[in-house]
Amino acid sequence: MGNMDGGHHLEDLAWLRRVRDRIDREYAQPLDVEALARGVHMSAGHLSREFKRAYGESPYSYLMTRRIERAMALLRRGDMSVTDVCFAVGCSSLGTFSTRFTELVGMSPSAYKQDPSRAGEIISCISKYVTRPVRNREAKTTTSP
């Protein structure tokens, strides 16, 4: 029971995990959804839909979250400008980077650079949110016979 598309589903999770691992590894490269989709011989639309279904956010959103997490670490070190950090984590547009950073962290990158302590625990919530749906999914997959 419940095994109608079991094999197909595991296969899906395998390539989705490959895409996610690639984002984790190569987030600083000029990645986009098209490039990620090509890597698994798939259309960008299909990849986006399946990724979102599995992980609760689009590949682009996941990529940006990874980049922002890394950016926070670089900004905390304090030896790089916001612009340098933006490019170092693979963002090509300072505007997009700043907007996304502010959405996720609750303050602008330059404000964060001056006072990281004010950002609180926001990013750990993001990490939890990013990993939670996956863990449940994997737990279900491994416990089913």
Chimera marker file (.cmm) of the C-alpha trace (Angstrom):
<marker_set name="trace">
<marker id="1" x="0.000" y="0.000" z="0.000" r="1" g="1" b="0" radius="0.5"/>
<marker id="2" x="1.196" y="3.521" z="-0.730" r="1" g="1" b="0" radius="0.5"/>
<marker id="3" x="3.849" y="2.068" z="-3.004" r="1" g="1" b="0" radius="0.5"/>
<marker id="4" x="2.237" y="2.941" z="-6.326" r="1" g="1" b="0" radius="0.5"/>
<marker id="5" x="4.881" y="5.454" z="-7.368" r="1" g="1" b="0" radius="0.5"/>
<marker id="6" x="7.436" y="4.564" z="-4.715" r="1" g="1" b="0" radius="0.5"/>
<marker id="7" x="10.294" y="3.848" z="-7.123" r="1" g="1" b="0" radius="0.5"/>
<marker id="8" x="9.607" y="6.900" z="-9.220" r="1" g="1" b="0" radius="0.5"/>
<marker id="9" x="9.387" y="9.019" z="-6.110" r="1" g="1" b="0" radius="0.5"/>
<marker id="10" x="12.758" y="7.900" z="-4.766" r="1" g="1" b="0" radius="0.5"/>
<marker id="11" x="14.298" y="8.589" z="-8.131" r="1" g="1" b="0" radius="0.5"/>
<marker id="12" x="12.827" y="12.101" z="-7.997" r="1" g="1" b="0" radius="0.5"/>
<marker id="13" x="14.258" y="12.676" z="-4.553" r="1" g="1" b="0" radius="0.5"/>
<marker id="14" x="17.668" y="11.494" z="-5.719" r="1" g="1" b="0" radius="0.5"/>
<marker id="15" x="17.962" y="14.095" z="-8.485" r="1" g="1" b="0" radius="0.5"/>
<marker id="16" x="16.359" y="16.748" z="-6.321" r="1" g="1" b="0" radius="0.5"/>
<marker id="17" x="18.977" y="16.019" z="-3.685" r="1" g="1" b="0" radius="0.5"/>
<marker id="18" x="21.671" y="16.293" z="-6.366" r="1" g="1" b="0" radius="0.5"/>
<marker id="19" x="20.382" y="19.750" z="-7.283" r="1" g="1" b="0" radius="0.5"/>
<marker id="20" x="20.272" y="20.767" z="-3.628" r="1" g="1" b="0" radius="0.5"/>
<marker id="21" x="23.792" y="19.452" z="-2.993" r="1" g="1" b="0" radius="0.5"/>
<marker id="22" x="25.019" y="21.342" z="-6.035" r="1" g="1" b="0" radius="0.5"/>
<marker id="23" x="23.498" y="24.563" z="-4.684" r="1" g="1" b="0" radius="0.5"/>
<marker id="24" x="25.119" y="23.878" z="-1.296" r="1" g="1" b="0" radius="0.5"/>
<marker id="25" x="28.490" y="23.362" z="-2.985" r="1" g="1" b="0" radius="0.5"/>
<marker id="26" x="28.371" y="25.880" z="-5.809" r="1" g="1" b="0" radius="0.5"/>
<marker id="27" x="26.161" y="28.681" z="-4.461" r="1" g="1" b="0" radius="0.5"/>
<marker id="28" x="28.993" y="31.162" z="-5.141" r="1" g="1" b="0" radius="0.5"/>
<marker id="29" x="29.072" y="30.222" z="-8.845" r="1" g="1" b="0" radius="0.5"/>
<marker id="30" x="26.840" y="32.125" z="-11.272" r="1" g="1" b="0" radius="0.5"/>
<marker id="31" x="24.111" y="29.507" z="-10.887" r="1" g="1" b="0" radius="0.5"/>
<marker id="32" x="20.598" y="29.967" z="-12.136" r="1" g="1" b="0" radius="0.5"/>
<marker id="33" x="17.606" y="27.657" z="-12.346" r="1" g="1" b="0" radius="0.5"/>
<marker id="34" x="18.245" y="26.977" z="-16.053" r="1" g="1" b="0" radius="0.5"/>
<marker id="35" x="21.795" y="25.813" z="-15.337" r="1" g="1" b="0" radius="0.5"/>
<marker id="36" x="20.613" y="23.633" z="-12.453" r="1" g="1" b="0" radius="0.5"/>
<marker id="37" x="17.869" y="22.150" z="-14.628" r="1" g="1" b="0" radius="0.5"/>
<marker id="38" x="20.310" y="21.401" z="-17.464" r="1" g="1" b="0" radius="0.5"/>
<marker id="39" x="22.481" y="19.541" z="-14.971" r="1" g="1" b="0" radius="0.5"/>
<marker id="40" x="19.682" y="17.038" z="-14.383" r="1" g="1" b="0" radius="0.5"/>
<marker id="41" x="18.347" y="17.096" z="-17.990" r="1" g="1" b="0" radius="0.5"/>
<marker id="42" x="15.112" y="18.752" z="-17.100" r="1" g="1" b="0" radius="0.5"/>
<marker id="43" x="13.145" y="21.878" z="-17.886" r="1" g="1" b="0" radius="0.5"/>
<marker id="44" x="13.545" y="24.789" z="-15.507" r="1" g="1" b="0" radius="0.5"/>
<marker id="45" x="9.786" y="24.839" z="-14.901" r="1" g="1" b="0" radius="0.5"/>
<marker id="46" x="9.661" y="21.173" z="-13.981" r="1" g="1" b="0" radius="0.5"/>
<marker id="47" x="12.671" y="21.479" z="-11.697" r="1" g="1" b="0" radius="0.5"/>
<marker id="48" x="11.170" y="24.494" z="-9.926" r="1" g="1" b="0" radius="0.5"/>
<marker id="49" x="7.832" y="22.764" z="-9.385" r="1" g="1" b="0" radius="0.5"/>
<marker id="50" x="9.323" y="19.513" z="-8.073" r="1" g="1" b="0" radius="0.5"/>
<marker id="51" x="11.926" y="21.237" z="-5.911" r="1" g="1" b="0" radius="0.5"/>
<marker id="52" x="9.275" y="23.421" z="-4.335" r="1" g="1" b="0" radius="0.5"/>
<marker id="53" x="7.063" y="20.418" z="-3.699" r="1" g="1" b="0" radius="0.5"/>
<marker id="54" x="9.906" y="18.540" z="-2.006" r="1" g="1" b="0" radius="0.5"/>
<marker id="55" x="11.572" y="21.356" z="-0.063" r="1" g="1" b="0" radius="0.5"/>
<marker id="56" x="8.896" y="23.988" z="0.375" r="1" g="1" b="0" radius="0.5"/>
<marker id="57" x="10.687" y="26.695" z="-1.608" r="1" g="1" b="0" radius="0.5"/>
<marker id="58" x="11.920" y="27.249" z="-5.144" r="1" g="1" b="0" radius="0.5"/>
<marker id="59" x="15.493" y="26.396" z="-6.162" r="1" g="1" b="0" radius="0.5"/>
<marker id="60" x="16.133" y="30.111" z="-6.635" r="1" g="1" b="0" radius="0.5"/>
<marker id="61" x="14.880" y="30.894" z="-3.160" r="1" g="1" b="0" radius="0.5"/>
<marker id="62" x="16.985" y="28.079" z="-1.663" r="1" g="1" b="0" radius="0.5"/>
<marker id="63" x="20.047" y="29.324" z="-3.567" r="1" g="1" b="0" radius="0.5"/>
<marker id="64" x="19.506" y="32.867" z="-2.273" r="1" g="1" b="0" radius="0.5"/>
<marker id="65" x="19.082" y="31.589" z="1.292" r="1" g="1" b="0" radius="0.5"/>
<marker id="66" x="22.409" y="29.766" z="1.048" r="1" g="1" b="0" radius="0.5"/>
<marker id="67" x="24.056" y="32.891" z="-0.348" r="1" g="1" b="0" radius="0.5"/>
<marker id="68" x="22.633" y="35.100" z="2.385" r="1" g="1" b="0" radius="0.5"/>
<marker id="69" x="23.763" y="32.670" z="5.114" r="1" g="1" b="0" radius="0.5"/>
<marker id="70" x="27.277" y="32.779" z="3.691" r="1" g="1" b="0" radius="0.5"/>
<marker id="71" x="27.093" y="36.554" z="3.327" r="1" g="1" b="0" radius="0.5"/>
<marker id="72" x="26.193" y="36.869" z="7.011" r="1" g="1" b="0" radius="0.5"/>
<marker id="73" x="29.338" y="34.957" z="7.948" r="1" g="1" b="0" radius="0.5"/>
<marker id="74" x="31.495" y="37.161" z="5.696" r="1" g="1" b="0" radius="0.5"/>
<marker id="75" x="29.910" y="40.370" z="6.968" r="1" g="1" b="0" radius="0.5"/>
<marker id="76" x="30.455" y="39.257" z="10.587" r="1" g="1" b="0" radius="0.5"/>
<marker id="77" x="34.179" y="38.947" z="9.844" r="1" g="1" b="0" radius="0.5"/>
<marker id="78" x="34.008" y="42.614" z="8.955" r="1" g="1" b="0" radius="0.5"/>
<marker id="79" x="36.916" y="42.802" z="6.524" r="1" g="1" b="0" radius="0.5"/>
<marker id="80" x="34.878" y="42.991" z="3.303" r="1" g="1" b="0" radius="0.5"/>
<marker id="81" x="32.562" y="45.642" z="1.914" r="1" g="1" b="0" radius="0.5"/>
<marker id="82" x="28.912" y="44.783" z="1.301" r="1" g="1" b="0" radius="0.5"/>
<marker id="83" x="29.565" y="44.946" z="-2.454" r="1" g="1" b="0" radius="0.5"/>
<marker id="84" x="32.507" y="42.523" z="-2.187" r="1" g="1" b="0" radius="0.5"/>
<marker id="85" x="30.432" y="40.152" z="-0.086" r="1" g="1" b="0" radius="0.5"/>
<marker id="86" x="27.581" y="40.336" z="-2.593" r="1" g="1" b="0" radius="0.5"/>
<marker id="87" x="29.841" y="39.206" z="-5.442" r="1" g="1" b="0" radius="0.5"/>
<marker id="88" x="31.748" y="36.729" z="-3.265" r="1" g="1" b="0" radius="0.5"/>
<marker id="89" x="28.574" y="34.742" z="-2.595" r="1" g="1" b="0" radius="0.5"/>
<marker id="90" x="27.609" y="34.677" z="-6.264" r="1" g="1" b="0" radius="0.5"/>
<marker id="91" x="25.067" y="37.482" z="-6.512" r="1" g="1" b="0" radius="0.5"/>
<marker id="92" x="25.511" y="39.628" z="-9.609" r="1" g="1" b="0" radius="0.5"/>
<marker id="93" x="23.119" y="42.370" z="-8.518" r="1" g="1" b="0" radius="0.5"/>
<marker id="94" x="23.708" y="44.384" z="-5.380" r="1" g="1" b="0" radius="0.5"/>
<marker id="95" x="20.066" y="45.491" z="-5.418" r="1" g="1" b="0" radius="0.5"/>
<marker id="96" x="18.697" y="41.939" z="-5.485" r="1" g="1" b="0" radius="0.5"/>
<marker id="97" x="21.204" y="40.882" z="-2.845" r="1" g="1" b="0" radius="0.5"/>
<marker id="98" x="20.280" y="43.753" z="-0.497" r="1" g="1" b="0" radius="0.5"/>
<marker id="99" x="16.541" y="43.219" z="-0.933" r="1" g="1" b="0" radius="0.5"/>
<marker id="100" x="16.774" y="39.496" z="-0.289" r="1" g="1" b="0" radius="0.5"/>
<marker id="101" x="19.174" y="39.948" z="2.626" r="1" g="1" b="0" radius="0.5"/>
<marker id="102" x="16.804" y="42.435" z="4.242" r="1" g="1" b="0" radius="0.5"/>
<marker id="103" x="13.819" y="40.091" z="3.716" r="1" g="1" b="0" radius="0.5"/>
<marker id="104" x="15.601" y="37.149" z="5.308" r="1" g="1" b="0" radius="0.5"/>
<marker id="105" x="17.598" y="38.852" z="8.030" r="1" g="1" b="0" radius="0.5"/>
<marker id="106" x="15.306" y="41.718" z="8.918" r="1" g="1" b="0" radius="0.5"/>
<marker id="107" x="17.943" y="44.395" z="8.341" r="1" g="1" b="0" radius="0.5"/>
<marker id="108" x="20.083" y="45.595" z="5.442" r="1" g="1" b="0" radius="0.5"/>
<marker id="109" x="23.526" y="44.078" z="4.808" r="1" g="1" b="0" radius="0.5"/>
<marker id="110" x="25.251" y="47.330" z="5.801" r="1" g="1" b="0" radius="0.5"/>
<marker id="111" x="23.271" y="47.565" z="9.052" r="1" g="1" b="0" radius="0.5"/>
<marker id="112" x="24.085" y="43.921" z="9.736" r="1" g="1" b="0" radius="0.5"/>
<marker id="113" x="27.784" y="44.531" z="9.079" r="1" g="1" b="0" radius="0.5"/>
<marker id="114" x="27.787" y="47.300" z="11.694" r="1" g="1" b="0" radius="0.5"/>
<marker id="115" x="25.841" y="45.345" z="14.294" r="1" g="1" b="0" radius="0.5"/>
<marker id="116" x="25.286" y="41.618" z="13.645" r="1" g="1" b="0" radius="0.5"/>
<marker id="117" x="23.904" y="41.080" z="17.156" r="1" g="1" b="0" radius="0.5"/>
<marker id="118" x="20.705" y="42.922" z="16.282" r="1" g="1" b="0" radius="0.5"/>
<marker id="119" x="19.727" y="40.311" z="13.708" r="1" g="1" b="0" radius="0.5"/>
<marker id="120" x="18.915" y="37.822" z="16.462" r="1" g="1" b="0" radius="0.5"/>
<marker id="121" x="18.260" y="34.189" z="15.648" r="1" g="1" b="0" radius="0.5"/>
<marker id="122" x="16.583" y="34.752" z="12.329" r="1" g="1" b="0" radius="0.5"/>
<marker id="123" x="18.932" y="32.739" z="10.167" r="1" g="1" b="0" radius="0.5"/>
<marker id="124" x="18.737" y="29.661" z="12.376" r="1" g="1" b="0" radius="0.5"/>
<marker id="125" x="14.978" y="29.781" z="11.869" r="1" g="1" b="0" radius="0.5"/>
<marker id="126" x="15.600" y="29.918" z="8.137" r="1" g="1" b="0" radius="0.5"/>
<marker id="127" x="17.957" y="26.946" z="8.310" r="1" g="1" b="0" radius="0.5"/>
<marker id="128" x="15.400" y="25.005" z="10.320" r="1" g="1" b="0" radius="0.5"/>
<marker id="129" x="12.702" y="25.970" z="7.866" r="1" g="1" b="0" radius="0.5"/>
<marker id="130" x="14.871" y="24.978" z="4.934" r="1" g="1" b="0" radius="0.5"/>
<marker id="131" x="15.834" y="21.584" z="6.332" r="1" g="1" b="0" radius="0.5"/>
<marker id="132" x="12.609" y="20.629" z="8.100" r="1" g="1" b="0" radius="0.5"/>
<marker id="133" x="10.450" y="19.504" z="5.162" r="1" g="1" b="0" radius="0.5"/>
<marker id="134" x="13.345" y="17.500" z="3.778" r="1" g="1" b="0" radius="0.5"/>
<marker id="135" x="14.012" y="15.641" z="6.969" r="1" g="1" b="0" radius="0.5"/>
<marker id="136" x="10.383" y="14.587" z="7.288" r="1" g="1" b="0" radius="0.5"/>
<marker id="137" x="10.362" y="13.487" z="3.687" r="1" g="1" b="0" radius="0.5"/>
<marker id="138" x="13.531" y="11.452" z="4.109" r="1" g="1" b="0" radius="0.5"/>
<marker id="139" x="12.375" y="9.942" z="7.372" r="1" g="1" b="0" radius="0.5"/>
<marker id="140" x="9.189" y="8.740" z="5.689" r="1" g="1" b="0" radius="0.5"/>
<marker id="141" x="11.144" y="7.358" z="2.768" r="1" g="1" b="0" radius="0.5"/>
<marker id="142" x="13.621" y="5.405" z="4.870" r="1" g="1" b="0" radius="0.5"/>
<marker id="143" x="11.105" y="3.988" z="7.337" r="1" g="1" b="0" radius="0.5"/>
<marker id="144" x="8.713" y="2.661" z="4.706" r="1" g="1" b="0" radius="0.5"/>
<marker id="145" x="9.499" y="-0.987" z="3.841" r="1" g="1" b="0" radius="0.5"/>
<link id1="1" id2="2" r="1" g="1" b="0" radius="0.2"/>
<link id1="2" id2="3" r="1" g="1" b="0" radius="0.2"/>
<link id1="3" id2="4" r="1" g="1" b="0" radius="0.2"/>
<link id1="4" id2="5" r="1" g="1" b="0" radius="0.2"/>
<link id1="5" id2="6" r="1" g="1" b="0" radius="0.2"/>
<link id1="6" id2="7" r="1" g="1" b="0" radius="0.2"/>
<link id1="7" id2="8" r="1" g="1" b="0" radius="0.2"/>
<link id1="8" id2="9" r="1" g="1" b="0" radius="0.2"/>
<link id1="9" id2="10" r="1" g="1" b="0" radius="0.2"/>
<link id1="10" id2="11" r="1" g="1" b="0" radius="0.2"/>
<link id1="11" id2="12" r="1" g="1" b="0" radius="0.2"/>
<link id1="12" id2="13" r="1" g="1" b="0" radius="0.2"/>
<link id1="13" id2="14" r="1" g="1" b="0" radius="0.2"/>
<link id1="14" id2="15" r="1" g="1" b="0" radius="0.2"/>
<link id1="15" id2="16" r="1" g="1" b="0" radius="0.2"/>
<link id1="16" id2="17" r="1" g="1" b="0" radius="0.2"/>
<link id1="17" id2="18" r="1" g="1" b="0" radius="0.2"/>
<link id1="18" id2="19" r="1" g="1" b="0" radius="0.2"/>
<link id1="19" id2="20" r="1" g="1" b="0" radius="0.2"/>
<link id1="20" id2="21" r="1" g="1" b="0" radius="0.2"/>
<link id1="21" id2="22" r="1" g="1" b="0" radius="0.2"/>
<link id1="22" id2="23" r="1" g="1" b="0" radius="0.2"/>
<link id1="23" id2="24" r="1" g="1" b="0" radius="0.2"/>
<link id1="24" id2="25" r="1" g="1" b="0" radius="0.2"/>
<link id1="25" id2="26" r="1" g="1" b="0" radius="0.2"/>
<link id1="26" id2="27" r="1" g="1" b="0" radius="0.2"/>
<link id1="27" id2="28" r="1" g="1" b="0" radius="0.2"/>
<link id1="28" id2="29" r="1" g="1" b="0" radius="0.2"/>
<link id1="29" id2="30" r="1" g="1" b="0" radius="0.2"/>
<link id1="30" id2="31" r="1" g="1" b="0" radius="0.2"/>
<link id1="31" id2="32" r="1" g="1" b="0" radius="0.2"/>
<link id1="32" id2="33" r="1" g="1" b="0" radius="0.2"/>
<link id1="33" id2="34" r="1" g="1" b="0" radius="0.2"/>
<link id1="34" id2="35" r="1" g="1" b="0" radius="0.2"/>
<link id1="35" id2="36" r="1" g="1" b="0" radius="0.2"/>
<link id1="36" id2="37" r="1" g="1" b="0" radius="0.2"/>
<link id1="37" id2="38" r="1" g="1" b="0" radius="0.2"/>
<link id1="38" id2="39" r="1" g="1" b="0" radius="0.2"/>
<link id1="39" id2="40" r="1" g="1" b="0" radius="0.2"/>
<link id1="40" id2="41" r="1" g="1" b="0" radius="0.2"/>
<link id1="41" id2="42" r="1" g="1" b="0" radius="0.2"/>
<link id1="42" id2="43" r="1" g="1" b="0" radius="0.2"/>
<link id1="43" id2="44" r="1" g="1" b="0" radius="0.2"/>
<link id1="44" id2="45" r="1" g="1" b="0" radius="0.2"/>
<link id1="45" id2="46" r="1" g="1" b="0" radius="0.2"/>
<link id1="46" id2="47" r="1" g="1" b="0" radius="0.2"/>
<link id1="47" id2="48" r="1" g="1" b="0" radius="0.2"/>
<link id1="48" id2="49" r="1" g="1" b="0" radius="0.2"/>
<link id1="49" id2="50" r="1" g="1" b="0" radius="0.2"/>
<link id1="50" id2="51" r="1" g="1" b="0" radius="0.2"/>
<link id1="51" id2="52" r="1" g="1" b="0" radius="0.2"/>
<link id1="52" id2="53" r="1" g="1" b="0" radius="0.2"/>
<link id1="53" id2="54" r="1" g="1" b="0" radius="0.2"/>
<link id1="54" id2="55" r="1" g="1" b="0" radius="0.2"/>
<link id1="55" id2="56" r="1" g="1" b="0" radius="0.2"/>
<link id1="56" id2="57" r="1" g="1" b="0" radius="0.2"/>
<link id1="57" id2="58" r="1" g="1" b="0" radius="0.2"/>
<link id1="58" id2="59" r="1" g="1" b="0" radius="0.2"/>
<link id1="59" id2="60" r="1" g="1" b="0" radius="0.2"/>
<link id1="60" id2="61" r="1" g="1" b="0" radius="0.2"/>
<link id1="61" id2="62" r="1" g="1" b="0" radius="0.2"/>
<link id1="62" id2="63" r="1" g="1" b="0" radius="0.2"/>
<link id1="63" id2="64" r="1" g="1" b="0" radius="0.2"/>
<link id1="64" id2="65" r="1" g="1" b="0" radius="0.2"/>
<link id1="65" id2="66" r="1" g="1" b="0" radius="0.2"/>
<link id1="66" id2="67" r="1" g="1" b="0" radius="0.2"/>
<link id1="67" id2="68" r="1" g="1" b="0" radius="0.2"/>
<link id1="68" id2="69" r="1" g="1" b="0" radius="0.2"/>
<link id1="69" id2="70" r="1" g="1" b="0" radius="0.2"/>
<link id1="70" id2="71" r="1" g="1" b="0" radius="0.2"/>
<link id1="71" id2="72" r="1" g="1" b="0" radius="0.2"/>
<link id1="72" id2="73" r="1" g="1" b="0" radius="0.2"/>
<link id1="73" id2="74" r="1" g="1" b="0" radius="0.2"/>
<link id1="74" id2="75" r="1" g="1" b="0" radius="0.2"/>
<link id1="75" id2="76" r="1" g="1" b="0" radius="0.2"/>
<link id1="76" id2="77" r="1" g="1" b="0" radius="0.2"/>
<link id1="77" id2="78" r="1" g="1" b="0" radius="0.2"/>
<link id1="78" id2="79" r="1" g="1" b="0" radius="0.2"/>
<link id1="79" id2="80" r="1" g="1" b="0" radius="0.2"/>
<link id1="80" id2="81" r="1" g="1" b="0" radius="0.2"/>
<link id1="81" id2="82" r="1" g="1" b="0" radius="0.2"/>
<link id1="82" id2="83" r="1" g="1" b="0" radius="0.2"/>
<link id1="83" id2="84" r="1" g="1" b="0" radius="0.2"/>
<link id1="84" id2="85" r="1" g="1" b="0" radius="0.2"/>
<link id1="85" id2="86" r="1" g="1" b="0" radius="0.2"/>
<link id1="86" id2="87" r="1" g="1" b="0" radius="0.2"/>
<link id1="87" id2="88" r="1" g="1" b="0" radius="0.2"/>
<link id1="88" id2="89" r="1" g="1" b="0" radius="0.2"/>
<link id1="89" id2="90" r="1" g="1" b="0" radius="0.2"/>
<link id1="90" id2="91" r="1" g="1" b="0" radius="0.2"/>
<link id1="91" id2="92" r="1" g="1" b="0" radius="0.2"/>
<link id1="92" id2="93" r="1" g="1" b="0" radius="0.2"/>
<link id1="93" id2="94" r="1" g="1" b="0" radius="0.2"/>
<link id1="94" id2="95" r="1" g="1" b="0" radius="0.2"/>
<link id1="95" id2="96" r="1" g="1" b="0" radius="0.2"/>
<link id1="96" id2="97" r="1" g="1" b="0" radius="0.2"/>
<link id1="97" id2="98" r="1" g="1" b="0" radius="0.2"/>
<link id1="98" id2="99" r="1" g="1" b="0" radius="0.2"/>
<link id1="99" id2="100" r="1" g="1" b="0" radius="0.2"/>
<link id1="100" id2="101" r="1" g="1" b="0" radius="0.2"/>
<link id1="101" id2="102" r="1" g="1" b="0" radius="0.2"/>
<link id1="102" id2="103" r="1" g="1" b="0" radius="0.2"/>
<link id1="103" id2="104" r="1" g="1" b="0" radius="0.2"/>
<link id1="104" id2="105" r="1" g="1" b="0" radius="0.2"/>
<link id1="105" id2="106" r="1" g="1" b="0" radius="0.2"/>
<link id1="106" id2="107" r="1" g="1" b="0" radius="0.2"/>
<link id1="107" id2="108" r="1" g="1" b="0" radius="0.2"/>
<link id1="108" id2="109" r="1" g="1" b="0" radius="0.2"/>
<link id1="109" id2="110" r="1" g="1" b="0" radius="0.2"/>
<link id1="110" id2="111" r="1" g="1" b="0" radius="0.2"/>
<link id1="111" id2="112" r="1" g="1" b="0" radius="0.2"/>
<link id1="112" id2="113" r="1" g="1" b="0" radius="0.2"/>
<link id1="113" id2="114" r="1" g="1" b="0" radius="0.2"/>
<link id1="114" id2="115" r="1" g="1" b="0" radius="0.2"/>
<link id1="115" id2="116" r="1" g="1" b="0" radius="0.2"/>
<link id1="116" id2="117" r="1" g="1" b="0" radius="0.2"/>
<link id1="117" id2="118" r="1" g="1" b="0" radius="0.2"/>
<link id1="118" id2="119" r="1" g="1" b="0" radius="0.2"/>
<link id1="119" id2="120" r="1" g="1" b="0" radius="0.2"/>
<link id1="120" id2="121" r="1" g="1" b="0" radius="0.2"/>
<link id1="121" id2="122" r="1" g="1" b="0" radius="0.2"/>
<link id1="122" id2="123" r="1" g="1" b="0" radius="0.2"/>
<link id1="123" id2="124" r="1" g="1" b="0" radius="0.2"/>
<link id1="124" id2="125" r="1" g="1" b="0" radius="0.2"/>
<link id1="125" id2="126" r="1" g="1" b="0" radius="0.2"/>
<link id1="126" id2="127" r="1" g="1" b="0" radius="0.2"/>
<link id1="127" id2="128" r="1" g="1" b="0" radius="0.2"/>
<link id1="128" id2="129" r="1" g="1" b="0" radius="0.2"/>
<link id1="129" id2="130" r="1" g="1" b="0" radius="0.2"/>
<link id1="130" id2="131" r="1" g="1" b="0" radius="0.2"/>
<link id1="131" id2="132" r="1" g="1" b="0" radius="0.2"/>
<link id1="132" id2="133" r="1" g="1" b="0" radius="0.2"/>
<link id1="133" id2="134" r="1" g="1" b="0" radius="0.2"/>
<link id1="134" id2="135" r="1" g="1" b="0" radius="0.2"/>
<link id1="135" id2="136" r="1" g="1" b="0" radius="0.2"/>
<link id1="136" id2="137" r="1" g="1" b="0" radius="0.2"/>
<link id1="137" id2="138" r="1" g="1" b="0" radius="0.2"/>
<link id1="138" id2="139" r="1" g="1" b="0" radius="0.2"/>
<link id1="139" id2="140" r="1" g="1" b="0" radius="0.2"/>
<link id1="140" id2="141" r="1" g="1" b="0" radius="0.2"/>
<link id1="141" id2="142" r="1" g="1" b="0" radius="0.2"/>
<link id1="142" id2="143" r="1" g="1" b="0" radius="0.2"/>
<link id1="143" id2="144" r="1" g="1" b="0" radius="0.2"/>
<link id1="144" id2="145" r="1" g="1" b="0" radius="0.2"/>
</marker_set>
